[in-house]
Amino acid sequence: MNNYPSECIALSKGKKEVRLFVERGTYVKYTYICPDTGNIIKAGKETIIIKDDGGKFEKIFLIPTNDKSFTSLCLEISKQVLKLQ
């Protein structure tokens, strides 16, 4: 068994798990509003675009469900489509 610092250990559903750092980068996060009213279309519906230090982009859609949880969809996208500055 590996010994991890206590700061890395989390308790989830009664079981221990290690929070392992995978990579770092930059990100943008946006939500969706109605162009006519300026009101948020659906609270919690957001998109996060992550650029890792290697230049790879991932697009994560967060979609709230009726039971107050979230569905997520993760896609790798081309850097030609989007440029984060």
Biopython code that builds the backbone (N, CA, C, O; Angstrom):
import numpy as np
from Bio.PDB.StructureBuilder import StructureBuilder

atoms = [
    (1, "MET", "N", (0.841, -1.193, 0.000)),
    (1, "MET", "CA", (0.000, 0.000, 0.000)),
    (1, "MET", "C", (0.877, 1.245, 0.000)),
    (1, "MET", "O", (1.869, 1.309, 0.726)),
    (2, "ASN", "N", (0.516, 2.225, -0.808)),
    (2, "ASN", "CA", (1.263, 3.478, -0.879)),
    (2, "ASN", "C", (0.873, 4.384, 0.269)),
    (2, "ASN", "O", (-0.249, 4.334, 0.772)),
    (3, "ASN", "N", (1.824, 5.215, 0.677)),
    (3, "ASN", "CA", (1.551, 6.204, 1.712)),
    (3, "ASN", "C", (1.415, 7.573, 1.058)),
    (3, "ASN", "O", (2.376, 8.093, 0.491)),
    (4, "TYR", "N", (0.238, 8.147, 1.136)),
    (4, "TYR", "CA", (-0.032, 9.462, 0.573)),
    (4, "TYR", "C", (-0.196, 10.458, 1.711)),
    (4, "TYR", "O", (-0.658, 10.082, 2.788)),
    (5, "PRO", "N", (0.174, 11.733, 1.497)),
    (5, "PRO", "CA", (-0.044, 12.743, 2.533)),
    (5, "PRO", "C", (-1.530, 12.842, 2.875)),
    (5, "PRO", "O", (-2.387, 12.651, 2.013)),
    (6, "SER", "N", (-1.819, 13.136, 4.116)),
    (6, "SER", "CA", (-3.216, 13.202, 4.558)),
    (6, "SER", "C", (-4.008, 14.262, 3.787)),
    (6, "SER", "O", (-5.226, 14.139, 3.654)),
    (7, "GLU", "N", (-3.334, 15.307, 3.275)),
    (7, "GLU", "CA", (-4.016, 16.353, 2.505)),
    (7, "GLU", "C", (-4.594, 15.820, 1.201)),
    (7, "GLU", "O", (-5.487, 16.437, 0.620)),
    (8, "CYS", "N", (-4.092, 14.675, 0.736)),
    (8, "CYS", "CA", (-4.545, 14.095, -0.538)),
    (8, "CYS", "C", (-5.673, 13.086, -0.358)),
    (8, "CYS", "O", (-6.272, 12.646, -1.339)),
    (9, "ILE", "N", (-5.966, 12.719, 0.872)),
    (9, "ILE", "CA", (-6.957, 11.679, 1.134)),
    (9, "ILE", "C", (-8.336, 12.314, 1.322)),
    (9, "ILE", "O", (-8.491, 13.269, 2.084)),
    (10, "ALA", "N", (-9.325, 11.778, 0.624)),
    (10, "ALA", "CA", (-10.714, 12.222, 0.760)),
    (10, "ALA", "C", (-11.559, 11.020, 1.150)),
    (10, "ALA", "O", (-11.191, 9.878, 0.876)),
    (11, "LEU", "N", (-12.675, 11.277, 1.779)),
    (11, "LEU", "CA", (-13.610, 10.225, 2.159)),
    (11, "LEU", "C", (-14.848, 10.363, 1.286)),
    (11, "LEU", "O", (-15.507, 11.403, 1.296)),
    (12, "SER", "N", (-15.166, 9.315, 0.530)),
    (12, "SER", "CA", (-16.312, 9.334, -0.370)),
    (12, "SER", "C", (-17.136, 8.079, -0.154)),
    (12, "SER", "O", (-16.661, 6.968, -0.386)),
    (13, "LYS", "N", (-18.367, 8.257, 0.290)),
    (13, "LYS", "CA", (-19.269, 7.136, 0.577)),
    (13, "LYS", "C", (-18.631, 6.134, 1.539)),
    (13, "LYS", "O", (-18.778, 4.921, 1.396)),
    (14, "GLY", "N", (-17.918, 6.682, 2.522)),
    (14, "GLY", "CA", (-17.319, 5.844, 3.551)),
    (14, "GLY", "C", (-15.999, 5.200, 3.167)),
    (14, "GLY", "O", (-15.410, 4.484, 3.978)),
    (15, "LYS", "N", (-15.523, 5.431, 1.966)),
    (15, "LYS", "CA", (-14.264, 4.831, 1.518)),
    (15, "LYS", "C", (-13.234, 5.919, 1.257)),
    (15, "LYS", "O", (-13.568, 7.013, 0.802)),
    (16, "LYS", "N", (-11.972, 5.602, 1.552)),
    (16, "LYS", "CA", (-10.895, 6.545, 1.293)),
    (16, "LYS", "C", (-10.529, 6.527, -0.186)),
    (16, "LYS", "O", (-10.536, 5.485, -0.841)),
    (17, "GLU", "N", (-10.208, 7.718, -0.686)),
    (17, "GLU", "CA", (-9.691, 7.826, -2.045)),
    (17, "GLU", "C", (-8.658, 8.939, -2.080)),
    (17, "GLU", "O", (-8.709, 9.875, -1.282)),
    (18, "VAL", "N", (-7.718, 8.830, -3.013)),
    (18, "VAL", "CA", (-6.645, 9.808, -3.148)),
    (18, "VAL", "C", (-7.017, 10.804, -4.238)),
    (18, "VAL", "O", (-7.406, 10.412, -5.339)),
    (19, "ARG", "N", (-6.897, 12.092, -3.931)),
    (19, "ARG", "CA", (-7.061, 13.136, -4.948)),
    (19, "ARG", "C", (-5.698, 13.345, -5.594)),
    (19, "ARG", "O", (-4.795, 13.916, -4.982)),
    (20, "LEU", "N", (-5.554, 12.888, -6.820)),
    (20, "LEU", "CA", (-4.276, 12.885, -7.516)),
    (20, "LEU", "C", (-4.229, 14.003, -8.553)),
    (20, "LEU", "O", (-5.077, 14.064, -9.443)),
    (21, "PHE", "N", (-3.245, 14.882, -8.438)),
    (21, "PHE", "CA", (-3.068, 15.969, -9.403)),
    (21, "PHE", "C", (-2.697, 15.367, -10.753)),
    (21, "PHE", "O", (-1.759, 14.575, -10.839)),
    (22, "VAL", "N", (-3.421, 15.735, -11.805)),
    (22, "VAL", "CA", (-3.196, 15.168, -13.131)),
    (22, "VAL", "C", (-2.452, 16.153, -14.029)),
    (22, "VAL", "O", (-1.435, 15.795, -14.624)),
    (23, "GLU", "N", (-2.936, 17.371, -14.133)),
    (23, "GLU", "CA", (-2.282, 18.369, -14.969)),
    (23, "GLU", "C", (-2.782, 19.750, -14.595)),
    (23, "GLU", "O", (-3.772, 19.890, -13.877)),
    (24, "ARG", "N", (-2.098, 20.762, -15.081)),
    (24, "ARG", "CA", (-2.533, 22.136, -14.865)),
    (24, "ARG", "C", (-2.666, 22.834, -16.198)),
    (24, "ARG", "O", (-2.159, 22.359, -17.213)),
    (25, "GLY", "N", (-3.346, 23.958, -16.192)),
    (25, "GLY", "CA", (-3.533, 24.705, -17.426)),
    (25, "GLY", "C", (-4.351, 25.953, -17.169)),
    (25, "GLY", "O", (-4.415, 26.449, -16.044)),
    (26, "THR", "N", (-4.973, 26.456, -18.218)),
    (26, "THR", "CA", (-5.851, 27.617, -18.105)),
    (26, "THR", "C", (-7.244, 27.210, -18.567)),
    (26, "THR", "O", (-7.409, 26.214, -19.272)),
    (27, "TYR", "N", (-8.228, 27.975, -18.171)),
    (27, "TYR", "CA", (-9.595, 27.621, -18.548)),
    (27, "TYR", "C", (-10.448, 28.870, -18.709)),
    (27, "TYR", "O", (-10.117, 29.945, -18.208)),
    (28, "VAL", "N", (-11.546, 28.697, -19.415)),
    (28, "VAL", "CA", (-12.619, 29.686, -19.445)),
    (28, "VAL", "C", (-13.910, 28.954, -19.119)),
    (28, "VAL", "O", (-14.067, 27.774, -19.433)),
    (29, "LYS", "N", (-14.827, 29.666, -18.489)),
    (29, "LYS", "CA", (-16.119, 29.081, -18.125)),
    (29, "LYS", "C", (-17.190, 30.065, -18.551)),
    (29, "LYS", "O", (-17.098, 31.262, -18.276)),
    (30, "TYR", "N", (-18.207, 29.548, -19.225)),
    (30, "TYR", "CA", (-19.297, 30.442, -19.593)),
    (30, "TYR", "C", (-20.645, 29.774, -19.416)),
    (30, "TYR", "O", (-20.762, 28.550, -19.365)),
    (31, "THR", "N", (-21.674, 30.632, -19.322)),
    (31, "THR", "CA", (-23.043, 30.186, -19.149)),
    (31, "THR", "C", (-23.846, 30.667, -20.359)),
    (31, "THR", "O", (-23.297, 31.315, -21.250)),
    (32, "TYR", "N", (-25.106, 30.361, -20.390)),
    (32, "TYR", "CA", (-25.944, 30.681, -21.546)),
    (32, "TYR", "C", (-27.083, 31.611, -21.121)),
    (32, "TYR", "O", (-27.776, 31.348, -20.138)),
    (33, "ILE", "N", (-27.272, 32.713, -21.880)),
    (33, "ILE", "CA", (-28.360, 33.642, -21.589)),
    (33, "ILE", "C", (-29.199, 33.862, -22.844)),
    (33, "ILE", "O", (-28.742, 33.646, -23.967)),
    (34, "CYS", "N", (-30.422, 34.293, -22.625)),
    (34, "CYS", "CA", (-31.331, 34.621, -23.725)),
    (34, "CYS", "C", (-30.899, 35.971, -24.303)),
    (34, "CYS", "O", (-30.766, 36.934, -23.548)),
    (35, "PRO", "N", (-30.677, 36.071, -25.609)),
    (35, "PRO", "CA", (-30.232, 37.342, -26.188)),
    (35, "PRO", "C", (-31.286, 38.449, -26.101)),
    (35, "PRO", "O", (-30.942, 39.631, -26.146)),
    (36, "ASP", "N", (-32.546, 38.085, -25.980)),
    (36, "ASP", "CA", (-33.611, 39.088, -25.920)),
    (36, "ASP", "C", (-33.806, 39.656, -24.523)),
    (36, "ASP", "O", (-34.018, 40.858, -24.367)),
    (37, "THR", "N", (-33.734, 38.796, -23.496)),
    (37, "THR", "CA", (-34.011, 39.234, -22.127)),
    (37, "THR", "C", (-32.766, 39.409, -21.272)),
    (37, "THR", "O", (-32.790, 40.147, -20.287)),
    (38, "GLY", "N", (-31.674, 38.737, -21.637)),
    (38, "GLY", "CA", (-30.469, 38.769, -20.813)),
    (38, "GLY", "C", (-30.539, 37.837, -19.623)),
    (38, "GLY", "O", (-29.615, 37.800, -18.810)),
    (39, "ASN", "N", (-31.632, 37.077, -19.507)),
    (39, "ASN", "CA", (-31.790, 36.136, -18.396)),
    (39, "ASN", "C", (-31.063, 34.830, -18.688)),
    (39, "ASN", "O", (-30.949, 34.405, -19.837)),
    (40, "ILE", "N", (-30.574, 34.206, -17.624)),
    (40, "ILE", "CA", (-29.935, 32.901, -17.760)),
    (40, "ILE", "C", (-30.970, 31.905, -18.257)),
    (40, "ILE", "O", (-32.079, 31.840, -17.726)),
    (41, "ILE", "N", (-30.611, 31.126, -19.277)),
    (41, "ILE", "CA", (-31.550, 30.179, -19.885)),
    (41, "ILE", "C", (-31.862, 29.026, -18.944)),
    (41, "ILE", "O", (-33.031, 28.702, -18.735)),
    (42, "LYS", "N", (-30.841, 28.402, -18.373)),
    (42, "LYS", "CA", (-31.055, 27.312, -17.421)),
    (42, "LYS", "C", (-29.955, 27.395, -16.377)),
    (42, "LYS", "O", (-28.779, 27.227, -16.702)),
    (43, "ALA", "N", (-30.320, 27.652, -15.132)),
    (43, "ALA", "CA", (-29.338, 27.795, -14.065)),
    (43, "ALA", "C", (-28.475, 26.545, -13.980)),
    (43, "ALA", "O", (-28.987, 25.426, -13.931)),
    (44, "GLY", "N", (-27.170, 26.744, -13.962)),
    (44, "GLY", "CA", (-26.249, 25.623, -13.848)),
    (44, "GLY", "C", (-25.745, 25.086, -15.169)),
    (44, "GLY", "O", (-24.761, 24.348, -15.196)),
    (45, "LYS", "N", (-26.403, 25.443, -16.280)),
    (45, "LYS", "CA", (-25.929, 24.983, -17.592)),
    (45, "LYS", "C", (-24.713, 25.823, -17.954)),
    (45, "LYS", "O", (-24.824, 27.030, -18.171)),
    (46, "GLU", "N", (-23.550, 25.176, -18.018)),
    (46, "GLU", "CA", (-22.305, 25.887, -18.269)),
    (46, "GLU", "C", (-21.390, 25.068, -19.161)),
    (46, "GLU", "O", (-21.556, 23.858, -19.312)),
    (47, "THR", "N", (-20.430, 25.749, -19.743)),
    (47, "THR", "CA", (-19.381, 25.101, -20.515)),
    (47, "THR", "C", (-18.047, 25.561, -19.958)),
    (47, "THR", "O", (-17.855, 26.744, -19.681)),
    (48, "ILE", "N", (-17.131, 24.626, -19.798)),
    (48, "ILE", "CA", (-15.776, 24.931, -19.355)),
    (48, "ILE", "C", (-14.830, 24.437, -20.443)),
    (48, "ILE", "O", (-14.912, 23.286, -20.871)),
    (49, "ILE", "N", (-13.937, 25.309, -20.885)),
    (49, "ILE", "CA", (-12.935, 24.928, -21.873)),
    (49, "ILE", "C", (-11.578, 25.010, -21.190)),
    (49, "ILE", "O", (-11.195, 26.048, -20.649)),
    (50, "ILE", "N", (-10.862, 23.894, -21.228)),
    (50, "ILE", "CA", (-9.586, 23.771, -20.535)),
    (50, "ILE", "C", (-8.471, 23.630, -21.566)),
    (50, "ILE", "O", (-8.590, 22.867, -22.524)),
    (51, "LYS", "N", (-7.393, 24.372, -21.358)),
    (51, "LYS", "CA", (-6.190, 24.220, -22.180)),
    (51, "LYS", "C", (-5.071, 23.777, -21.249)),
    (51, "LYS", "O", (-4.703, 24.505, -20.326)),
    (52, "ASP", "N", (-4.526, 22.580, -21.487)),
    (52, "ASP", "CA", (-3.444, 22.127, -20.622)),
    (52, "ASP", "C", (-2.125, 22.761, -21.059)),
    (52, "ASP", "O", (-2.054, 23.401, -22.108)),
    (53, "ASP", "N", (-1.086, 22.579, -20.253)),
    (53, "ASP", "CA", (0.208, 23.185, -20.554)),
    (53, "ASP", "C", (0.806, 22.662, -21.856)),
    (53, "ASP", "O", (1.691, 23.301, -22.426)),
    (54, "GLY", "N", (0.339, 21.517, -22.333)),
    (54, "GLY", "CA", (0.806, 20.964, -23.600)),
    (54, "GLY", "C", (0.061, 21.515, -24.806)),
    (54, "GLY", "O", (0.420, 21.195, -25.939)),
    (55, "GLY", "N", (-0.967, 22.337, -24.597)),
    (55, "GLY", "CA", (-1.709, 22.947, -25.692)),
    (55, "GLY", "C", (-2.964, 22.193, -26.103)),
    (55, "GLY", "O", (-3.642, 22.594, -27.049)),
    (56, "LYS", "N", (-3.287, 21.096, -25.399)),
    (56, "LYS", "CA", (-4.491, 20.329, -25.731)),
    (56, "LYS", "C", (-5.710, 21.006, -25.108)),
    (56, "LYS", "O", (-5.654, 21.486, -23.976)),
    (57, "PHE", "N", (-6.812, 21.039, -25.861)),
    (57, "PHE", "CA", (-8.053, 21.636, -25.389)),
    (57, "PHE", "C", (-9.080, 20.557, -25.091)),
    (57, "PHE", "O", (-9.182, 19.569, -25.818)),
    (58, "GLU", "N", (-9.842, 20.748, -24.022)),
    (58, "GLU", "CA", (-11.003, 19.910, -23.723)),
    (58, "GLU", "C", (-12.179, 20.829, -23.446)),
    (58, "GLU", "O", (-12.027, 21.876, -22.816)),
    (59, "LYS", "N", (-13.340, 20.435, -23.916)),
    (59, "LYS", "CA", (-14.563, 21.203, -23.684)),
    (59, "LYS", "C", (-15.479, 20.342, -22.834)),
    (59, "LYS", "O", (-15.815, 19.221, -23.215)),
    (60, "ILE", "N", (-15.884, 20.866, -21.682)),
    (60, "ILE", "CA", (-16.740, 20.130, -20.755)),
    (60, "ILE", "C", (-18.065, 20.861, -20.647)),
    (60, "ILE", "O", (-18.111, 22.035, -20.278)),
    (61, "PHE", "N", (-19.139, 20.162, -20.970)),
    (61, "PHE", "CA", (-20.486, 20.704, -20.830)),
    (61, "PHE", "C", (-21.051, 20.217, -19.503)),
    (61, "PHE", "O", (-21.029, 19.017, -19.226)),
    (62, "LEU", "N", (-21.557, 21.132, -18.678)),
    (62, "LEU", "CA", (-22.248, 20.777, -17.437)),
    (62, "LEU", "C", (-23.724, 21.058, -17.643)),
    (62, "LEU", "O", (-24.121, 22.194, -17.903)),
    (63, "ILE", "N", (-24.528, 20.022, -17.524)),
    (63, "ILE", "CA", (-25.958, 20.142, -17.789)),
    (63, "ILE", "C", (-26.721, 19.703, -16.548)),
    (63, "ILE", "O", (-26.652, 18.531, -16.177)),
    (64, "PRO", "N", (-27.456, 20.616, -15.886)),
    (64, "PRO", "CA", (-28.215, 20.219, -14.701)),
    (64, "PRO", "C", (-29.366, 19.291, -15.073)),
    (64, "PRO", "O", (-29.980, 19.433, -16.130)),
    (65, "THR", "N", (-29.643, 18.347, -14.190)),
    (65, "THR", "CA", (-30.756, 17.422, -14.409)),
    (65, "THR", "C", (-31.897, 17.772, -13.459)),
    (65, "THR", "O", (-31.735, 18.605, -12.568)),
    (66, "ASN", "N", (-33.032, 17.144, -13.649)),
    (66, "ASN", "CA", (-34.204, 17.438, -12.817)),
    (66, "ASN", "C", (-34.016, 17.037, -11.364)),
    (66, "ASN", "O", (-34.675, 17.595, -10.488)),
    (67, "ASP", "N", (-33.128, 16.079, -11.084)),
    (67, "ASP", "CA", (-32.928, 15.646, -9.696)),
    (67, "ASP", "C", (-31.814, 16.431, -8.999)),
    (67, "ASP", "O", (-31.276, 15.977, -7.989)),
    (68, "LYS", "N", (-31.466, 17.605, -9.532)),
    (68, "LYS", "CA", (-30.491, 18.529, -8.955)),
    (68, "LYS", "C", (-29.064, 18.007, -8.984)),
    (68, "LYS", "O", (-28.211, 18.493, -8.242)),
    (69, "SER", "N", (-28.797, 17.026, -9.830)),
    (69, "SER", "CA", (-27.423, 16.610, -10.061)),
    (69, "SER", "C", (-27.023, 17.135, -11.442)),
    (69, "SER", "O", (-27.766, 17.906, -12.048)),
    (70, "PHE", "N", (-25.881, 16.732, -11.930)),
    (70, "PHE", "CA", (-25.402, 17.220, -13.220)),
    (70, "PHE", "C", (-25.005, 16.064, -14.118)),
    (70, "PHE", "O", (-24.536, 15.025, -13.653)),
    (71, "THR", "N", (-25.199, 16.262, -15.396)),
    (71, "THR", "CA", (-24.649, 15.384, -16.411)),
    (71, "THR", "C", (-23.505, 16.158, -17.043)),
    (71, "THR", "O", (-23.628, 17.359, -17.286)),
    (72, "SER", "N", (-22.402, 15.487, -17.311)),
    (72, "SER", "CA", (-21.300, 16.174, -17.969)),
    (72, "SER", "C", (-20.912, 15.429, -19.231)),
    (72, "SER", "O", (-21.056, 14.210, -19.328)),
    (73, "LEU", "N", (-20.426, 16.178, -20.178)),
    (73, "LEU", "CA", (-19.981, 15.634, -21.449)),
    (73, "LEU", "C", (-18.643, 16.277, -21.738)),
    (73, "LEU", "O", (-18.536, 17.503, -21.747)),
    (74, "CYS", "N", (-17.622, 15.474, -21.972)),
    (74, "CYS", "CA", (-16.277, 15.988, -22.194)),
    (74, "CYS", "C", (-15.842, 15.665, -23.613)),
    (74, "CYS", "O", (-15.921, 14.517, -24.048)),
    (75, "LEU", "N", (-15.387, 16.673, -24.327)),
    (75, "LEU", "CA", (-14.935, 16.509, -25.704)),
    (75, "LEU", "C", (-13.552, 17.116, -25.869)),
    (75, "LEU", "O", (-13.253, 18.160, -25.288)),
    (76, "GLU", "N", (-12.709, 16.467, -26.660)),
    (76, "GLU", "CA", (-11.447, 17.090, -27.033)),
    (76, "GLU", "C", (-11.726, 17.938, -28.266)),
    (76, "GLU", "O", (-12.371, 17.478, -29.208)),
    (77, "ILE", "N", (-11.240, 19.177, -28.258)),
    (77, "ILE", "CA", (-11.499, 20.053, -29.399)),
    (77, "ILE", "C", (-10.185, 20.549, -29.978)),
    (77, "ILE", "O", (-9.150, 20.542, -29.311)),
    (78, "SER", "N", (-10.245, 20.971, -31.209)),
    (78, "SER", "CA", (-9.066, 21.430, -31.925)),
    (78, "SER", "C", (-8.700, 22.843, -31.496)),
    (78, "SER", "O", (-9.574, 23.688, -31.302)),
    (79, "LYS", "N", (-7.399, 23.096, -31.349)),
    (79, "LYS", "CA", (-6.981, 24.448, -30.990)),
    (79, "LYS", "C", (-7.192, 25.434, -32.129)),
    (79, "LYS", "O", (-7.147, 26.645, -31.912)),
    (80, "GLN", "N", (-7.423, 24.931, -33.354)),
    (80, "GLN", "CA", (-7.735, 25.828, -34.453)),
    (80, "GLN", "C", (-9.133, 26.427, -34.290)),
    (80, "GLN", "O", (-9.416, 27.495, -34.834)),
    (81, "VAL", "N", (-10.000, 25.752, -33.550)),
    (81, "VAL", "CA", (-11.367, 26.216, -33.342)),
    (81, "VAL", "C", (-11.407, 27.328, -32.305)),
    (81, "VAL", "O", (-12.219, 28.247, -32.414)),
    (82, "LEU", "N", (-10.543, 27.257, -31.305)),
    (82, "LEU", "CA", (-10.624, 28.170, -30.174)),
    (82, "LEU", "C", (-9.231, 28.582, -29.744)),
    (82, "LEU", "O", (-8.316, 27.760, -29.728)),
    (83, "LYS", "N", (-9.062, 29.849, -29.396)),
    (83, "LYS", "CA", (-7.786, 30.316, -28.878)),
    (83, "LYS", "C", (-8.038, 30.987, -27.537)),
    (83, "LYS", "O", (-8.772, 31.971, -27.461)),
    (84, "LEU", "N", (-7.431, 30.459, -26.480)),
    (84, "LEU", "CA", (-7.500, 31.091, -25.164)),
    (84, "LEU", "C", (-6.294, 31.994, -25.016)),
    (84, "LEU", "O", (-5.171, 31.601, -25.332)),
    (85, "GLN", "N", (-6.526, 33.198, -24.538)),
    (85, "GLN", "CA", (-5.408, 34.117, -24.355)),
    (85, "GLN", "C", (-5.355, 34.599, -22.937)),
    (85, "GLN", "O", (-4.476, 35.386, -22.586)),
]
sb = StructureBuilder()
sb.init_structure("model")
sb.init_model(0)
sb.init_chain("A")
sb.init_seg("    ")
for serial, (resi, resn, name, xyz) in enumerate(atoms, 1):
    if name == "N":
        sb.init_residue(resn, " ", resi, " ")
    sb.init_atom(name, np.array(xyz, "f"), 0.0, 1.0, " ", f" {name:<3s}", serial, name[0])
structure = sb.get_structure()
